[in-house]
């Protein structure tokens, strides 16, 4: 594959990530106020938001048993098409004014959207690291920056397009979804042409890469220390899901932010996310994973605690304090993606999962399964059922206590494993020879006889 085609594929992969994040961001900013005005309650809003993650969760479990390197591009391109079309249909649902029908249409389209998202998220990082195997840490952080740009653009662009649509006599709520969905559908055509297929890879290597059977995935899930680290990550993603459904109503009804400026307030999350994500990529690249993990677990407890304090000190219930806490939220989310994905891979390596391609696919599936399940819990259970009973500030306090408990246990165990400590921890990626070619043994596992200088590190 030519260098130009390689770069175009990289841009397309990041652009799809941009669209996925833009859709999430504009939905977080626009959907909850629109749905509540139409007559839906908090639980129904949380269920609609969580439907995409429910479908994503089951999609990841299914993909764990069927996806292999030879079919990655097929799953990816189908996912991009399904995501683009479902975003458009979600916008079409906004033309329905009857609450019951609107709720039903939203749940159905979000479920299809979740299927598309599961295909995209399970394939993107392995495809990126395949393009640049020596720079896995850097391209992973680049993917998170693309998500950050999408998150940064989605909310303000959605507010702007909604206002523009209303001004010209259209349904302002639907216009942002039409534009984002159409752009992602266009990227589907681009991905068919420019994203490399498995035939571009070493055929002997692909033949040595087995399909991932169900028992291997179960064996991976039951690996020592994997679930122990997964629980706090699950709780962190629940905080992200809670943010998606609760921040907009809190800003509108408790803080008094005007609807037209709501999308711009969400820049307080996305701008720090973009700025800090490359820092975590560089730190992990240099073996300083301890810094990002300590920051992650610290802010995972601090963010919900800071949102609780206005319930005690009413003087803090203002836009400036809230924006400051949202800035910390963006920094927290940036450390969540880059460091945790690679720590899962290190834990898998410690537990004997030596086959590189298999390990990457297993980790990608598991990471996105945890992400989907956490966002289900955060958007529906916490952001719907619990929020409706305890209200925003008290719900945040409960979440802070849970994050402190789970994070403390995980940090201790990571210290014991040697992943957390003063010494550097490198995450090995594809083993390559000095000409940049992968080296493999006949049984499908990488050879142990490679000179240490030929290893690439994150």
PATORBA-897630 format. One record per residue (C-alpha): residue in three letters; y, x, z. Coordinates in steps of 0.05 Angstrom, whole numbers, plus 32768, in hexadecimal, padded with zeros to 4 digits. Example, Ala and Ser with C-alpha at 12.3 -4.5 7.8 and 13.67 -1.06 7.14 Angstrom:
% PATORBA-897630
ALA7FA680F6809C
SER7FEB8111808F
//
This chain:
% PATORBA-897630
UNK800080008000
UNK8044801B7FED
UNK8077802E8021
UNK80A77FF78008
UNK80727FC2800D
UNK80617FDC8053
UNK80A97FD38069
UNK80AE7F8E8049
UNK806F7F78806F
UNK808E7F9280AF
UNK80CE7F6A80A3
UNK80A77F2B8092
UNK807C7F3080D1
UNK80BB7F3880FC
UNK80DE7EFF80D7
UNK80A67ECF80E7
UNK80AB7EE48130
UNK80F67ED6812A
UNK80E87E8F8111
UNK80B57E818148
UNK80E77E96817D
UNK81217E71815C
UNK80F87E32815C
UNK80E87E3B81A6
UNK81307E4A81B7
UNK81507E108192
UNK811B7DE081AE
UNK812B7DF981F5
UNK81757DEC81E8
UNK81727DAB81C0
UNK81337D8481CF
UNK81377D75821A
UNK817E7D578219
UNK816F7D3081D9
UNK812D7D1581F4
UNK814A7D028238
UNK81837CDC8216
UNK814F7CB881EC
UNK812B7CA1822B
UNK80F47CD5823A
UNK80EB7CEE8281
UNK80E17D368298
UNK80957D328298
UNK80947D188250
UNK80C57D4F823B
UNK80997D83825C
UNK805B7D67823A
UNK807B7D6B81F5
UNK80927DB28203
UNK804E7DC4821E
UNK80257DA681E5
UNK80337DE281B8
UNK80187E1081EE
UNK7FDB7DE581FB
UNK7FC97DE881B1
UNK7FD97E3381B1
UNK7FAB7E3D81ED
UNK7F6F7E1C81CD
UNK7F7F7E3D818B
UNK7F7C7E8281AB
UNK7F387E7381CA
UNK7F1D7E5D8186
UNK7F3A7E998162
UNK7F1A7EC98194
UNK7ED67EB88176
UNK7EE87EB5812C
UNK7F217EE5811B
UNK7F0E7F298100
UNK7F387F6080DE
UNK7F217F478099
UNK7F3E7F0180A5
UNK7F7D7F1380CB
UNK7FAC7F09808F
UNK7F8C7EC6807E
UNK7F957EAB80C5
UNK7FDC7EC780C7
UNK7FF47EA88086
UNK7FD67E648097
UNK7FF87E6880DB
UNK803C7E7680BB
UNK80357E3B808C
UNK801E7E0B80C2
UNK80577E2280F0
UNK808C7E1880BB
UNK80757DD380A6
UNK806C7DBB80EE
UNK80B37DD18101
UNK80CE7DA780C7
UNK80A47D6B80DD
UNK80BD7D738125
UNK81037D6C810A
UNK80EF7D2E80E3
UNK80D57D0F8125
UNK811D7D12813E
UNK812F7CD88110
UNK81037CA9813A
UNK812D7C84816E
UNK80F57C5E8192
UNK80E07C8981CF
UNK80957C7C81CB
UNK80907C8C8181
UNK80BE7CC78188
UNK80937CE381C1
UNK80537CD98198
UNK806E7CFB815A
UNK80897D358183
UNK80467D4081A6
UNK80207D3F8163
UNK804F7D6E813F
UNK80537D9E817A
UNK80067DA0817C
UNK80047DB58133
UNK803B7DE78142
UNK80117E058179
UNK7FD67E0F8149
UNK80047E35811A
UNK80217E5E8153
UNK7FDC7E72816B
UNK7FCB7E8E8126
UNK800D7EB38121
UNK800C7ED28167
UNK7FC37EE68163
UNK7FCE7F0D8123
UNK80157F2A8124
UNK800F7F648155
UNK7FCD7F7D8137
UNK7FEC7F7980F2
UNK802A7F9F8109
UNK80037FD6812B
UNK7FD77FDC80ED
UNK80167FEA80C4
UNK802D802080F4
UNK7FF18036811E
UNK80158072813C
UNK804F80488157
UNK802D800D8178
UNK805B800D81B4
UNK8099800F8188
UNK80837FD88158
UNK806E7FAC8193
UNK80B47FB281B0
UNK80D17FA5816A
UNK80A97F648168
UNK80C87F5181AB
UNK810E7F628190
UNK81007F338155
UNK80EC7EFD8187
UNK812D7F0C81AC
UNK81577F05816E
UNK81357EC3815F
UNK81407EAC81A6
UNK81897EC281A3
UNK81967EA08160
UNK816E7E60816B
UNK81957E4081A3
UNK81DD7E4D818A
UNK81C97E428141
UNK81A77E018155
UNK81E57DE9817A
UNK82117DFD8140
UNK81E57DDC810B
UNK81DD7D9E8136
UNK82297D97813C
UNK82307DA480F1
UNK81FB7D7080E0
UNK821E7D3C810B
UNK82617D4D80EC
UNK82487D4180A5
UNK82247D0180B8
UNK81DD7D1A80C1
UNK81B07D1880FD
UNK81C87D59811D
UNK81897D618147
UNK815B7D66810A
UNK81837D9780DE
UNK81717DD88104
UNK81277DC980FF
UNK812B7DBC80B4
UNK814D7E0080A9
UNK81207E2A80D7
UNK80E07E0880BD
UNK80F47E118074
UNK81027E5B807F
UNK80BF7E6680A0
UNK809C7E418066
UNK80BF7E728037
UNK80A57EAC8060
UNK805F7E918054
UNK80677E9F800A
UNK80827EE58019
UNK80477EF48047
UNK80157EE38010
UNK80337F187FE4
UNK80487F518012
UNK801B7F508051
UNK7FE07F7E8045
UNK7F9B7F608043
UNK7F5C7F7F8060
UNK7F4B7F9B801C
UNK7F847FCD8025
UNK7F5F7FEB8060
UNK7F25801B8061
UNK7EE97FEF804C
UNK7EB8801A8073
UNK7EE2801080B2
UNK7EE57FC480A6
UNK7E9A7FC2809D
UNK7E927FE580E0
UNK7EBF7FB28103
UNK7E937F79811B
UNK7EA67F308125
UNK7EB97F22816C
UNK7E827EF58188
UNK7E8F7EC481C0
UNK7E687EEA81F4
UNK7E937F2881E9
UNK7ED27F0181F5
UNK7EB57EE48235
UNK7EA07F2A8249
UNK7EE77F42823B
UNK7F057F0A8265
UNK7ED77F1B829F
UNK7EE97F65829C
UNK7EFB7F8482DF
UNK7F457F7D82F2
UNK7F567F5682B3
UNK7F5D7F1282D6
UNK7F7F7F338312
UNK7FB77F4B82E4
UNK7FB57F0B82BB
UNK7FC87EDD82F5
UNK800E7EF98301
UNK801A7EFD82B6
UNK80047EB482B2
UNK80377EA382E8
UNK806D7ECA82C3
UNK80607EA38283
UNK80627E6382AC
UNK80A97E7782BF
UNK80B97E7F8274
UNK809C7E398266
UNK80C37E1D82A1
UNK81027E3B8283
UNK80F77E1A8240
UNK80F77DD3825E
UNK81257DD8829A
UNK815F7E07828B
UNK81827DD8825A
UNK81837D9A8288
UNK81977DC782C3
UNK81D27DE4829C
UNK81E87DA18282
UNK81E17D7482BF
UNK81E67DA482FA
UNK82147DDB82E2
UNK823E7DB082B2
UNK82387DD88271
UNK824D7DB08234
UNK82197D9F8200
UNK823E7DC481C8
UNK823D7E0681F0
UNK81F67E00820B
UNK81D77E2A81D3
UNK820A7E6281DE
UNK81FB7E658229
UNK81B27E768217
UNK81CD7EB781F8
UNK81CE7ECF8241
UNK81827ED2823C
UNK81787EEA81F5
UNK81AC7F2281F0
UNK81907F48822D
UNK814A7F3B8212
UNK815C7F5E81D0
UNK81817F9781F2
UNK814B7FA78226
UNK810B7F9D81FC
UNK81137FE081D7
UNK811C8003821A
UNK80D87FEB8231
UNK80B9800181EF
UNK80D5804781F8
UNK80BF804B8241
UNK807880358230
UNK8079806581F4
UNK8088809E8225
UNK805480888258
UNK80858069828A
UNK80638026828F
UNK806D802482DB
UNK80B8801882D3
UNK80AF7FDB82A7
UNK80787FBD82D3
UNK809F7FC58314
UNK80DC7FA682F2
UNK80B17F6D82D7
UNK80937F598319
UNK80D47F62833E
UNK80FD7F36830F
UNK80C37F04830A
UNK80D07EF58353
UNK811C7EFF8352
UNK812D7ECF8319
UNK81127E8F8337
UNK812C7EA4837C
UNK81727EAC8360
UNK816E7E678340
UNK815A7E4A8385
UNK81967E6783AA
UNK81CA7E348391
UNK81A37E0083B8
UNK81B67E2683F8
UNK81FA7E4283E3
UNK821E7E0C83BB
UNK82547E3E83A6
UNK82207E5F8379
UNK82187E1F8350
UNK82457E358318
UNK823E7E4D82D0
UNK824E7E9682DF
UNK82177E9F8313
UNK81E67E7882E7
UNK81F67EA382AA
UNK81EB7EE282D3
UNK81A67ECA82E8
UNK81967EB982A0
UNK81A77F00828D
UNK81737F1982BE
UNK81437EE582A1
UNK814A7F04825C
UNK813C7F4A8278
UNK80FF7F2F829D
UNK80E27F0F825E
UNK80ED7F4F8236
UNK80C27F788266
UNK808D7F428268
UNK80787F48821F
UNK80797F938211
UNK80597FAF824F
UNK80257F79825E
UNK80067F788219
UNK7FF97FC2821D
UNK7FE07FC18265
UNK7FAC7F8E8250
UNK7F957FBF821B
UNK7F917FF7824E
UNK7F677FCC827D
UNK7F397FBB8244
UNK7F3280048233
UNK7F228016827B
UNK7EEB7FE0827A
UNK7EC88000823F
UNK7EE27FD98203
UNK7EE5801681D6
UNK7EE87FF78191
UNK7F327FF9817E
UNK7F367FBF814E
UNK7F0C7F92817B
UNK7F357FA481B8
UNK7F777F958195
UNK7F5E7F51817F
UNK7F417F4081C3
UNK7F817F5581E7
UNK7FAD7F2F81B5
UNK7F847EF081BF
UNK7F827EF6820A
UNK7FCC7F078211
UNK7FE07ECA81E7
UNK7FAE7E9E820D
UNK7FD07EB2824E
UNK80147EA6822F
UNK80007E618216
UNK7FDF7E4C8257
UNK80197E668280
UNK804C7E408256
UNK80217E01825C
UNK80237E0682A8
UNK806D7E1782A7
UNK80857DE18277
UNK80587DA78289
UNK803E7DB182D0
UNK80797DD682EF
UNK80B17DC082BF
UNK80987D7982BD
UNK80707D6182FA
UNK808A7D92832F
UNK80D17D928316
UNK80D57D478318
UNK80C27D478362
UNK80E17D86837F
UNK811E7D8D8350
UNK81347DCD832F
UNK81487DFB8368
UNK810D7DEC8396
UNK80DC7DF4835C
UNK80F97E3A8350
UNK80ED7E4C8399
UNK80A37E398394
UNK809C7E638355
UNK80BD7E9F8375
UNK808C7E9E83AF
UNK80507E9A837F
UNK806B7ED48355
UNK80757F008392
UNK802E7EF483AA
UNK800B7EFF8368
UNK80387F388353
UNK802B7F5F8393
UNK7FE07F5A838A
UNK7FE47F708341
UNK80127FAB8350
UNK7FE27FC58385
UNK7FA67FC18356
UNK7FCC7FE2831D
UNK7FDD801B834C
UNK7F938023835D
UNK7F8180258313
UNK7FB4805B8306
UNK7FDC803082D5
UNK8014802C8307
UNK802B806D8327
UNK805480AB8320
UNK802A80C982E9
UNK803080B482A1
UNK7FFF80838283
UNK7FF680868237
UNK7FD7804E8210
UNK7FAD806981D7
UNK7FAD80428196
UNK7F8A804E8154
UNK7F6680918151
UNK7F7B80B48111
UNK7F6F80F880F2
UNK7FA6812780DD
UNK7FAC81058099
UNK7FBA80C280BA
UNK7F7580A480AC
UNK7F4D807E80E0
UNK7F0E80A180F9
UNK7ED18078810A
UNK7E8880828119
UNK7E4D805E80F7
UNK7E44802E8131
UNK7E8A80128128
UNK7EAA80378163
UNK7EDD806E815F
UNK7EC280B48163
UNK7ECB80DB81A4
UNK7ECC811E8180
UNK7F1481198168
UNK7F44814F817E
UNK7F75813681B2
UNK7FAF81498186
UNK7F9A81148153
UNK7FA280DA8183
UNK7FE080B0817F
UNK7FFF809481BE
UNK802D805B81CE
//
